């Protein structure tokens, strides 16, 4: 507690100031957020209390105004926190949690009991009338386990497949996200949903899937049954064996699922699970600060990052249990704090600036979704959301990675800001990861707010020292620690590149805050029509 008190005092300026350069400030903030005292920053834990207290103290020290509802610094995020215990999982043969399957629940139940539920392979599990696509063909999933492929029907399509090009080729759409698949299974009455894991399609390895260690979170819902009882993943080789035991060739079914005439296929095995569940009700908190505008204070430019990480888990080979989330997203939070300090030290902007630090991102964008459902600032008057989620730590780069190319006008502003730094914009190298749908900006994008995301895992940067090859080496090294105990603060980080990207948002945010610009969604964006519904509220 003494160490925590010292940290809190530092946040309020009671100790010596950090050296006055952005990389040093970024590093100091991450060192604090990723320290053991913050216990991995899991929502609903003592680590959250310490994190939120420290963040509020930082905003107060910058003399910003509270940005939450009713003049508060925080917005409540009511959560259900569940953890699956040891028990039985099987489908004709035992399935080991963490090795063969990874399952969890978001329902507030004390026990998951599924006895001999039929299993149905539904291909990619997409129903998209606007694209002429329906994988379900009227199949009855009530009381059954739906088994999905990850990503979109055209992810592995060949020119002969009629899915080719219908879902953005290798650029994932929302239909490819695991969240959509679980939601669709629930809408169709399934009792459970399993997604066949493969690293290229998912965009991350099996270790990332299992990182939550049986935990899950959801916002408190009026109808908990709107979610499946059991959801999760089946490891690729385990899925191949399971299908083979039913006389089915998973590889052949993958090809069949790329065609619009695909029909669901029943497996011979039935699925059973008998698992205890620990359930806790918790109230987490988003942290919001505001710099009121002098001319148009009802119009808002929002900067965002998520303060939460994965908390404590099973010991690694070195005995470490805390997953500190130094880069994901401690460094993003540090970037938002840097932006807040920059703008607070300058002249008042014409429009208001809001600095939002979300809870629950790692559990499904829960903090930002809570905000989007209960906005403090109407989406119609929110000019843009600029989100930082993972920044590279290997030094200056010649480029900046653009996630979700072709969505809105903000990418032109990014190109202009990058040019002023002597840099260029590079489209994300791995669009199949669906990063545009995996960060907190997406919660407000769905409500029509133009967004821009900087996320370093979207591709290898072209580093000044070593070029793209060095950038790839950095990316490969970081992905080994993504959501793991080794995502730790490192004094050897070179944060000049991270500071460059924070500077891009300072430039874009400043231009938006002191102009009458309203960025627009582009033709073809799924969010253009949503924004158009409120056009009369913007002048």
N, C-alpha and C positions, 0 to 999 in steps of 0.2 A: 504493500500500500504506500510505503514511503516513496518508492521509485515512481509509482503512478502519480503521487502528489507533485513530485518534482517535474514530471512531464507536463502536468496540467499547468503548473506555474510557468513553465517554458512557453506553453501555448499562449498565455496571456501577456507574455513579454517581461516576466519577472526575472528572467535570467539573461545572460549575454546573448546578443543577437547572432544569428547565423551570418556567415560571410555574405555580402550583398551581391551575389550573382545567382542567376536562376538555377544552374545545375546543382550548386551547393544547397540551395533551399529545397529543391526537389529531393535531393538525397537525404537531407536531414529529416524531412517529413516522412519519407518512406521508412527510414530507420526507426522512427517512433512507431508508426502504424504497424510495422511488421515485427515489432519486438514481442517477446514472450508475455509481457504484461497485458497485451491486448488479446492473447489467447486465440489467435486466428480469426477474430472478428466475426464469429457466427451470430446470426440473429437470435435474440431471446436468451442470451447468455451474459455473464458478467463482462465478457469481452465487448459486447455491444455497449453496455453502459459506459465503459471506459472510453470506447471509440467516440460515441456520440458526445460525451462530455468534452472530450478533447477538441472535437471539430467545432462545437458551439463556442468554446473558448477562443479558438482561432478566429472565427468569424467576428466575435465580439471585439477582439483585439484590433481587427481591421476597421472597426467602427461601421460595420454594415448593419442593416436593419434586419429584424427577424422576417423570414420569408414564408413561414408556414401559415396554416389557417388561424384566424383570430389573433394575429400578432404573435404567434408562437415561433420558436426556432425549429420545431419538429412537427411532423405530420404522423399521426398514429397509423401503423400498418398491422392490423390484427391478423395473426397467423395461427395456423394449425401446424404443429411440429410433430412428426411421427418418426419412429425408428423401428424397423423390422428386426426381430430377434432371431435366434437360431431355431430352426425347425425343419420341416420336411418340404421339399419341392421335388416333383417328379412328373415324368411323362412317359410311362412305360419303364423307364430306368431312372434312377436317382439323378437329379441335377444339382450340382454344388453351387451354392450362392458365391459369387465372386469369381468362380472359375468357368462354369458352364453357362450360368445365367446371372443376371443382376436385376433384382426386383425391389420395389418399394411400394408404398401406398401413400396417397394424400387424403384418404378418408379417415375421419376421426373414429376409428374402431379399435377395440382392444385385441381383436383377433381376426386373422384372415383365414377363412376356411373355404377351400374350393375342392370339391370332390368330383373327380372324373368329368371335368368340363370338356366338351368337344373342342378340338382345335381346328381352325380354318385359316388357310393361307389366302390372304387377300391381295397379293402382289404389292404394289406400292400404296394401296389403300387410298386412292385419290378419287374424289368426286368433284369434277370441274365442268359444269354444264357449258360455261363460256368457252371452253377449249374442246368441247365434244368428247369428254372423257368420263368414264364411270367404271371403276374397278370392281364395284360390289355387285352389279347386275341383280339387285334385289335380294341378295342372300340374307337369311335371317341369322343375325349374330347374337340374339338375346341369350344370355347365360353361357356364352361361349368365349373362347380365347381367340382373339384375332392376332394373326402373325403377319407382320409387315416386312417389306424391304425398306431400307433407309434411302432417302433422297427422292428424286422425281423419276417418272417413267422414262424420260429421255436421257438420264444421266449416263447410261452406258449404251445408248441407242446407236444403231448403225443406219446407214442410208435406207436400208430396206424396211426399217421399223416405222410404222405410222406415228409413233410418238416423237420421232426426230424433229427437234425444233419447237415442239409445242409448249415446252416448259423452260425455255431459255437455254437449251442444250446443257452444258455442264454448270451453268450458273443456277444454283438452287433457288427455287421459289418457296413460298411458305408451305406449299403442299409437301415439300420434302422434309420439313422439320419434324422432329419427334413430337413436339407439342401438338402440332396439327393432327398427327396420327393417333395419339392418345385421346384427343378431343373427339375425333371422328368415331373412334371405337365406342366411346361413351354415348355419343349421340345415337348410335345404332344398337345400344343395349348390351354390348359385350360386357362380360364380367371382368375380363382382363385383356391386356394387350402386350405383345412381345414384338420387338423390332430386331431383325437379324442384323448383327453388327458386322460391318466391314469398314476398315479404316479409311479407304478413299471416299466412300459414300458418306460416312459420318463426318469426316474431317478431323477426327481425333481417334486415338488408340483406345484399347480396352481399359487401360489403367485410368483413363479419364472417366470412362463410364462408371467404374467401380469406386471412384474417389469419395463419393458421399457416404460410403460405408453403411448403407441401409437407411440413412436418414432421408427425409423429404420434408418439404414445406408447401403450404398452400395458403392463399388468403381464406378467411372465414367466409363460407358460402351458405346461402339460405338453403340450398339443396345439395348436400354433399354427394348424393347419388349421381350428380351431373359429371362425376369423375369415375373412371373404372375402379374396381376394388383393388386390383393389382396391376402394376405397370412396370415395364422394364425392357431388358434387352436379353437376347440369347447370343452367345459368342459364335462366331462364324463357323468354326469347325464342329462345334457342338450341334449347330443347326443342321449342318450337312448330314451328320450321323442320325439326327432325329428324323429328318425327311427320308433318309435311306431306309430306316426301320419301318416306314410306311410304304416302302416300295416307290418312293418318289425321288426324282433327281432334281436337287435344288438348283443346280447350274442351268438345267433345261428350263425350269420354271422361271428363273430370272429372265431368260430370253423371252419366254411367253408373256411375261408381265410387261414387256415393252410394247405390246400391241394392244390396240383398243378392243379387240375381241377376246381379251383375257377374261376368264371366269374363275371365281374363287374355287379352291381345291380343299377338300376335307382331308385331314390326317387321320390315320388309324388310331394313333395314340390319344388317350385322354390326359388332360392336365390336372394335377392335384397339388394343393399346397396347404400346409397347416403351420401357420406362423404366428407367434405372439407379436403384438404391436404395443409399443409405448407411445402414448399420446399426451402431448402437452399443448395447452393453449398459451400463446405468448403474444405480446404486443411489441412489435418492433417499431422502429421509427426512421422515417426519412428526415434528413437534415436540410433545411432550406434557408438561405440568406438572400437578401435583396439590396440592390443599390437603386433607389427610386429614381425614375427619370424626371427631368425638369420640365419637359414639354409635353410628352405623351406617355405619362406614367402607366397607363392602362395597357400599353403595348410592351410585350416582354420578349427579350432575347435570353434564352436559357442555355447555360453550360451545365453539363452533367457528367457524373462518374458514379460508380457504386462503391460504397465503403465496406461491404460485407465480403468475407472469404469463407473458407470451409471449416474453420474452427479446429477442433481436435479429432483425431482419428486413430487408427491402429498404428502401432510403432513401425517405423521403417527399419532398414538394416542398421542404422545408427542409433535406434531407440527414440527417434524424434516422433512426437505425436501431434505437434502443432503444425497446421498448414497455413503459413503466415500470409500468403497472398501479397507478397511484396510488390510484384509487378501487376498482378491481376487482383485488385485494381488499386493497390496502394499508390502506385505511381500515377494512375489517372486521377485519383483524389488529390495527390500533391499538385498535379497540373491545374486542377480547378482552383485550389487554394492560391496557386501562383497567379492565375487569372484574376481572382478576386482581389488580391493585393495590388495588382497592376492597375485595375480600374478604380479601386478605392483611393489610390494615391493620385489619380488624375482628375480632370474636370468632370462634373456631373454629366452623364449622357442624356440625350433627348428622350430616349426610351429607357424603360427599366431593365436592369440586368438581374437575373435570378441565377443563383449558384446552387444546384441541386445535387445532393449526395444521397444516393438511393440505398435502401436495404433490399435484401432478398434477390439480388440479380442472379446469383449462382443457383437458386432454386426455381428459376423460371421467370425472371423479371418481375418479381412480386411487388417490390416497393414502387417501381415506376408504373406498374399496372394499377396499383392502388391509387396512385396519384392521377393516372389517366381517367380512372372511373370517377374520382372525386377531385377534380382539378382545383387548385387554388387560383390559377390564372387560366381563363378560358382558352381552349385550343384555338378558337377563332381569332384571338388577339395575340397569340404566341407567334412571333415572327419566325423563329427558327429554334431548333434544339441542336447544340453542338456537343457531341459526346466523346470523351476520352476513355478508352478501355484497352489497356496494355500499350505501352510505348517501348520502343527498342532502346537498349542500354549499351550499344556498341559504338557510339560516337556520331559525328555529323554524317548526313547522307545527302546525296545529290538529288534524291527524289522523295516523294511522299506517296504512300499507297492510298488509292481511292477505293472505298468499299461501296458497292452498289452503283456502278457507273450507269448513267442515263436516267437517274431518278428525278433530279431536280436542279434548279439553277445554282444551288450552293456549290456544285462542283466547278462551275466557272469562276466563282469567287475564290475557291481553293487554288485553282490554277493561277489566278492573278497574284494571290498572296505568295504562292510558292515561287513564282517568277521574280518577285521582288526580293526574295532570298537567294536568287540564283539557282533555283531548283525547278524540277519538273514534276508533273503528276504521272504516276504509273498506275494503271488499273490493277486491282487485286489479282494476284497470280493464281489464287485458289478459289474461284467463285463457287465451286461445288460445296464449299464448307457452309454456305448460307449465312455468312457472318452478318449480313444486313438484317437478318431476322433473329440474331442471337445476342443483341445488346439492348440496353435500356432505351435508347432512342426509338426503338421499334414500337414501344407502348404508345408514344405520342404520335409517331408516324401513322399508326392505324387510325388515329383521330384526325388526320389531315395536316399535322404540323410538319413542314419541311425540315429535314434532318441531315446531319452530316456526321459520320463516324470515322474516327481515326483509331485503328486497331492493328497493332504491329504484327499479329499472326496472320495477316492477310497476304503476306508475301515477303520475300527477301528484299531488304532495302539495298540500294546501290550505295554502299558506304564509301566515303572519301578515302578511308584507309582500307584498301582491299577489294573494293568494288562489290558486285553482286555475289561473288563467291564467298566473300567474308560475311556478307549479309545472310546468305543461306546457312553458313556455319553457325551464326548467332541464332537464327531461327530454329535450326535443328536442335541446338543445345537447349534453348528455352523450352521447346515443346516436351522435352524429357521431364521438365519440372512443372509443367502446366497442371495446376490444381494439386500439386504434390507438396510434401514437406520441404523440398529443396527450392521452392519459389521464395527465396530469402533475400533480404537486403545484402548487397555486396559493396564494400567500400571501393572496389576497383571499377565499378560501373563508370562508363563515360556517358554522362547524361546531356551532353551538348546536343545530340540529335533529338532527344526527347524535348529539350528546351526549344529547339527549332520548331517542333510541331505545336507546342503550346503557344509559341509566338504566332503561328498561322491562325490559330483560333482567336488570339488577341486582335489580329488585324481584321479578320472577318467579322468578329463580334463587334468591334469598334465601328466598322463601316455600317453594319446593320443598325447599331444603336443610335447612330447620328445621321440617319437618312430616312427617306420615306420608302425605302425598298421593301417590297414584299416578295420574297422568293417564291417561285412557282414550281409545282410538280410538272413534269414533262408528259407529253402524250405517250401513252403506253404504261404509265405508272399506275399501279392499282390504287394509289391514294389521291390521284388527281380529282376524281369525282367526289370524294369525301370533303376535300378542301373547298370545292366549288359550292357546296351546300351552304357555306357561311360567307360567301363573297360579299354580301351586303353589309356585313359587320366591319369590313376593312375599307379604309379610305386613304 
